[in-house]
Each structure stands twice: as structure tokens, then as C-alpha cells.
Amino acid sequence: MEKRVGFIGIIISDRKNAAEKVNSILSEFGAIIVARTGIPYHTRNVCVITLVVDATTDEIGSLTGRLGTIKGVTVKSGVSRK
């Protein structure tokens, strides 16, 4: 399967309960993560993480699927056409 460049946006609204789980999953998928930024947005009481990934659509789907099962986490992604 062909790899694609993509991005994943993660919003954590329950940092106390979700951050450790999110970081654990991101560590498991570290080989496909090209870049990561994380910003606590105190005004809205959320944390925002942006990832740049280089992976197959299956790998991206697996990562976003696992993250999406965590309570207090919202995930969206997009990939290049080629």
C-alpha cells in the first residue's frame, strides 16, 4: 500500500483523564509521525495537538481510530492524494 503525507488534528477536552492515553498511543505510532505540535489553549480549557504523518491510509485510520475511542478526545485527519 502506498504511503501518503497527511495531518491529524487532535483536541483534548479532558486533559486530566485523556493526555496519558493519547501520549501512549502516539508513542506506539512514532515511526509514522514526522512532526508534532501541542498547545494548551487555556482560554477554552482544551489542548490542541497537530501531527504531520507519512503513512498508509490504513496506518492513519488505525491511529485516528484508537485516538477517537478515548473519552474527551476529538480527532480529524486529511491526506494527500498521492
N, C-alpha and C positions, 0 to 999 in steps of 0.2 A: 504494500500500500504506500502511496506517495505522501511524503511529509509536506505540510503547509505551514506558513507563518500565520500566526493568529494572536488574538488578545483575549484575555479573560478579565472581566471586572467583577470584583467581589466586594459586597457591602456587608459588614458585620454590625448588627444592631444589638447584639448581646455579647459584648466582648468578654465578660467575666466567664461565661459558660462555653463560648464557641472558639475563642482565639487559640487555645491549646490544640483543639481538634483540627482546626484549619491549618495551623503550622505543621502538625504531624503529617497531614495528607500532602501538603506542599513539599515536604521533605522527601516523601516517597516518590514524588514525580519530579524531583530536582533535575534529573537528566534532560527533561524537555523544556525546562524554564530557562529562557535566555536573559530575561530581566524581570525585576520585581521592585515595585514601589509601594510603600504603605504609608498612609497618612491618617492620623486620628483627627476627625472633624468634630471638635468639642462642641461647637455651636449646635450641631444636630445630634450629638451623642452617638455617633457611629464611627467606624473605622472603614477606610476605603483602601483596597489593595488592587493594584493593576499588574497583570502579568503579560509579558510577551513570551510566546511559546513557539517552538519549532517541532511539530509532531504530526502524527497521522490524525485523521478525524476520529478514529476510534480511541486513541490516547486522550485527545482533548475531551471527548464525550465521557470517558471514564473519569477523568479528573473533575470535570464540572458536575457530573452525576453524583460523585461521592461528596463533593462540597455542598451540593444542593440538598442533601439529606440532613444537614446539620441545622438544628433549630436556631433561628436568629441570623441565618446567612442567606443572602440573595446573590445569585451568580448569573452572569450573561457572558456570551462569547461571540467572537466573529473570526472567520478565517479567510485567507486569501484564496483566490480562485485557482491559483497554481502555485 
